[in-house]
Amino acid sequence: MQKFIFVIASILVLFAVDTFACFETEEQFEEAMTYYYQNNEPNKLICGLEYYSDGPLFQNKKIRMPIAHFYAAAFNKSPEFLNKLYEQMSATGSDKAKIFALHVFWVINSEKSLALLNHAEESWNHPEISRIANLMKTNKPKDLLNIAPQTPGDLDNLWATFFASGDPLAIEQIASTLPLIENGHGVEIIIGGSAKWSLTSNYRQHSIVKKIVQELSKKTDTPYHSSILTVIESAEKTESGT
């Protein structure tokens, strides 16, 4: 009997290590997200989602949707892990992890992900999960790669999508809001300013962003052409220290 208990205890310890070993600190988690586009590790997606959902970062409501967009884009690149996400949430996921997984299924908005959302509502048997799933069925997520960003939160979600996928279209969508600095009104000016600041900052930090922005500057017939040149000038001036 003692040997049996020891074996079960050992399995539980190994399972716990396997679930949470991918990240030991918030800094590791954030760095993995920021550079996922160049260091794809899909085998860490599920344990990363659990690390986030079951940890203190989840308490910050402002970053929940950007992180949901990050995971949606990452799972889109590795769709074979979507069923595994559903299965692991069904087997061992906390209520918070399950609710966050619902958001990922919803943002992906594919036939497969919506089917998993429906299965989750039926099988996870939790009032809050049912409430959220019903709301999701009546509200489609924004298709941010194909419609103009309308809020600063849309920009955050586009950056999260880019960091997961490296999709240049996400950067172009952000750049498309730059003219709002001069031509916009109210919140539109804030959106344009946020786009300029984030493009300048990430131009300096990520070589792929620099390359994409430079390619966008060659499109001389776009409404944002002069604005993107200003971003490049500002970023390179800061890089050179002048």
C-alpha positions as CSV (number, residue, x, y, z in Angstrom):
1,M,0.0,0.0,0.0
2,Q,2.8,2.4,0.9
3,K,4.5,1.7,-2.4
4,F,1.2,2.4,-4.3
5,I,0.7,5.7,-2.5
6,F,4.3,6.7,-3.3
7,V,3.8,5.9,-7.0
8,I,0.6,8.0,-7.1
9,A,2.3,10.9,-5.3
10,S,5.2,10.7,-7.7
11,I,2.9,10.9,-10.7
12,L,1.1,13.9,-9.3
13,V,4.4,15.7,-8.7
14,L,5.5,14.9,-12.2
15,F,2.2,16.2,-13.6
16,A,2.5,19.4,-11.6
17,V,6.1,20.0,-12.9
18,D,5.0,19.3,-16.5
19,T,2.1,21.7,-16.2
20,F,4.0,24.7,-14.7
21,A,7.6,24.0,-15.6
22,C,7.4,26.1,-18.8
23,F,7.6,29.4,-16.8
24,E,9.1,30.1,-13.4
25,T,8.6,33.9,-13.4
26,E,6.4,36.5,-14.9
27,E,9.4,37.9,-16.7
28,Q,10.0,34.6,-18.5
29,F,6.4,34.4,-19.5
30,E,6.3,38.0,-20.8
31,E,9.6,37.5,-22.8
32,A,8.3,34.3,-24.3
33,M,5.2,36.1,-25.5
34,T,7.1,39.1,-26.8
35,Y,9.4,37.0,-29.0
36,Y,7.0,34.0,-29.8
37,Y,7.0,35.0,-33.5
38,Q,10.6,34.0,-33.8
39,N,10.8,31.3,-31.1
40,N,7.7,29.3,-31.7
41,E,7.2,26.7,-28.9
42,P,3.6,25.4,-29.3
43,N,4.2,22.7,-26.8
44,K,4.3,25.4,-24.2
45,L,1.0,27.1,-25.2
46,I,-1.3,25.2,-22.9
47,C,0.9,25.3,-19.8
48,G,1.5,29.0,-20.6
49,L,-2.2,29.6,-20.7
50,E,-2.6,27.9,-17.3
51,Y,0.4,29.8,-15.9
52,Y,-1.3,33.1,-16.9
53,S,-4.9,32.1,-15.9
54,D,-4.0,30.7,-12.5
55,G,-1.4,33.4,-11.6
56,P,-1.5,37.0,-10.5
57,L,-1.3,38.4,-14.0
58,F,-4.9,37.3,-14.6
59,Q,-6.1,39.9,-12.1
60,N,-5.1,42.7,-14.5
61,K,-8.3,42.9,-16.6
62,K,-6.7,45.4,-19.0
63,I,-4.4,42.8,-20.5
64,R,-6.8,39.8,-20.7
65,M,-8.1,40.5,-24.2
66,P,-4.6,41.2,-25.7
67,I,-3.4,37.9,-24.2
68,A,-6.5,36.2,-25.5
69,H,-5.6,37.6,-29.0
70,F,-2.0,36.4,-28.5
71,Y,-3.1,32.8,-27.7
72,A,-5.7,32.9,-30.5
73,A,-3.0,33.8,-33.1
74,A,-0.5,31.3,-31.6
75,F,-3.1,28.4,-31.7
76,N,-4.0,29.5,-35.2
77,K,-0.4,28.8,-36.2
78,S,-0.5,25.4,-34.4
79,P,-4.2,24.3,-34.7
80,E,-3.4,20.7,-33.8
81,F,-3.1,21.9,-30.2
82,L,-6.6,23.3,-30.0
83,N,-8.1,19.9,-29.2
84,K,-5.4,19.3,-26.7
85,L,-6.3,22.6,-25.0
86,Y,-10.0,21.5,-24.7
87,E,-9.0,18.1,-23.4
88,Q,-6.6,19.4,-20.8
89,M,-9.0,22.1,-19.6
90,S,-11.7,19.3,-19.3
91,A,-9.4,17.1,-17.3
92,T,-7.5,19.4,-15.0
93,G,-8.2,23.1,-15.9
94,S,-9.2,25.5,-13.2
95,D,-12.4,27.6,-13.6
96,K,-10.3,30.6,-14.5
97,A,-8.3,28.7,-17.1
98,K,-11.5,27.3,-18.6
99,I,-13.1,30.7,-18.9
100,F,-9.9,32.1,-20.5
101,A,-9.8,29.2,-22.9
102,L,-13.4,30.2,-23.9
103,H,-12.1,33.6,-24.9
104,V,-9.3,32.0,-27.0
105,F,-11.8,29.8,-28.8
106,W,-14.1,32.8,-29.4
107,V,-11.3,35.1,-30.7
108,I,-10.1,32.4,-33.2
109,N,-13.6,32.3,-34.5
110,S,-13.1,29.3,-36.8
111,E,-15.5,26.4,-37.3
112,K,-13.3,24.2,-35.2
113,S,-12.8,26.7,-32.3
114,L,-16.5,27.5,-32.2
115,A,-17.4,23.8,-32.0
116,L,-15.0,23.5,-29.1
117,L,-16.6,26.5,-27.4
118,N,-20.0,24.8,-27.8
119,H,-18.6,21.5,-26.4
120,A,-17.1,23.4,-23.5
121,E,-20.4,25.0,-22.6
122,E,-22.1,21.6,-22.6
123,S,-19.5,19.7,-20.7
124,W,-17.8,22.1,-18.3
125,N,-21.0,22.6,-16.4
126,H,-20.4,25.9,-14.7
127,P,-22.9,28.8,-14.5
128,E,-20.3,31.5,-15.4
129,I,-19.0,29.4,-18.3
130,S,-22.6,29.1,-19.7
131,R,-23.2,32.8,-19.2
132,I,-20.0,33.8,-21.1
133,A,-20.5,31.2,-23.8
134,N,-24.0,32.5,-24.5
135,L,-22.7,36.1,-24.8
136,M,-20.0,34.9,-27.2
137,K,-22.6,33.2,-29.4
138,T,-24.4,36.5,-29.9
139,N,-21.3,38.7,-30.4
140,K,-18.7,38.1,-32.9
141,P,-15.1,39.2,-32.2
142,K,-13.6,42.0,-34.3
143,D,-11.7,40.9,-37.4
144,L,-8.8,43.2,-36.6
145,L,-6.7,42.2,-39.6
146,N,-9.5,43.4,-41.9
147,I,-11.2,46.3,-40.3
148,A,-9.8,49.6,-39.1
149,P,-8.7,49.8,-35.4
150,Q,-11.3,51.8,-33.5
151,T,-9.9,51.9,-30.0
152,P,-6.5,51.9,-28.2
153,G,-7.5,48.4,-27.1
154,D,-7.6,47.3,-30.8
155,L,-4.0,48.4,-31.1
156,D,-3.0,46.3,-28.1
157,N,-4.8,43.3,-29.6
158,L,-3.0,43.8,-32.9
159,W,0.4,43.9,-31.2
160,A,-0.5,40.7,-29.3
161,T,-1.5,39.1,-32.6
162,F,1.8,40.2,-34.2
163,F,4.0,38.9,-31.4
164,A,2.3,35.5,-31.7
165,S,2.3,35.3,-35.5
166,G,4.8,37.8,-37.0
167,D,2.0,38.8,-39.5
168,P,3.0,42.0,-41.3
169,L,-0.7,42.8,-41.8
170,A,-1.1,43.5,-38.0
171,I,1.7,46.2,-38.3
172,E,0.1,47.7,-41.4
173,Q,-3.3,47.9,-39.6
174,I,-1.6,49.8,-36.7
175,A,0.2,52.1,-39.2
176,S,-3.1,52.9,-40.9
177,T,-4.2,54.8,-37.9
178,L,-1.2,57.3,-37.9
179,P,-3.0,60.0,-40.0
180,L,-5.5,60.2,-37.1
181,I,-2.9,62.3,-35.2
182,E,-3.6,65.2,-37.6
183,N,-7.0,64.3,-39.0
184,G,-8.8,62.6,-36.2
185,H,-11.1,63.9,-33.4
186,G,-11.2,62.9,-29.7
187,V,-10.3,59.3,-29.1
188,E,-9.1,59.0,-32.7
189,I,-6.2,61.3,-31.9
190,I,-5.3,59.1,-29.0
191,I,-5.3,56.1,-31.2
192,G,-3.0,57.7,-33.8
193,G,-0.6,58.8,-31.0
194,S,-0.6,55.4,-29.4
195,A,0.2,53.8,-32.8
196,K,3.1,56.2,-33.4
197,W,4.5,55.6,-30.0
198,S,4.2,51.8,-30.2
199,L,5.6,51.6,-33.7
200,T,8.6,53.8,-32.8
201,S,9.3,51.7,-29.7
202,N,9.0,48.3,-31.3
203,Y,10.9,49.5,-34.4
204,R,13.9,50.0,-32.1
205,Q,13.3,46.7,-30.2
206,H,12.4,44.2,-32.9
207,S,14.4,43.9,-36.2
208,I,11.4,42.4,-37.9
209,V,9.2,45.4,-37.0
210,K,11.9,47.6,-38.4
211,K,12.0,45.7,-41.6
212,I,8.2,45.7,-42.0
213,V,7.9,49.4,-41.2
214,Q,10.6,50.2,-43.8
215,E,8.7,48.1,-46.4
216,L,5.5,50.0,-45.6
217,S,7.4,53.3,-46.2
218,K,7.9,52.2,-49.8
219,K,4.1,52.3,-50.4
220,T,4.0,55.9,-51.5
221,D,0.3,55.9,-52.3
222,T,-0.9,55.1,-48.8
223,P,-2.6,57.7,-46.5
224,Y,0.0,56.9,-43.8
225,H,3.1,57.3,-46.0
226,S,4.3,60.6,-44.6
227,S,3.4,59.5,-41.0
228,I,5.4,56.3,-41.3
229,L,8.4,58.2,-42.5
230,T,8.1,60.3,-39.3
231,V,8.1,57.1,-37.3
232,I,11.3,55.9,-38.9
233,E,13.0,59.3,-38.5
234,S,12.1,59.4,-34.8
235,A,13.1,55.8,-34.1
236,E,16.4,56.1,-35.9
237,K,17.2,59.4,-34.2
238,T,16.7,57.8,-30.8
239,E,18.8,54.8,-31.8
240,S,21.7,57.0,-32.8
241,G,21.3,59.1,-29.7
242,T,20.9,62.3,-31.6
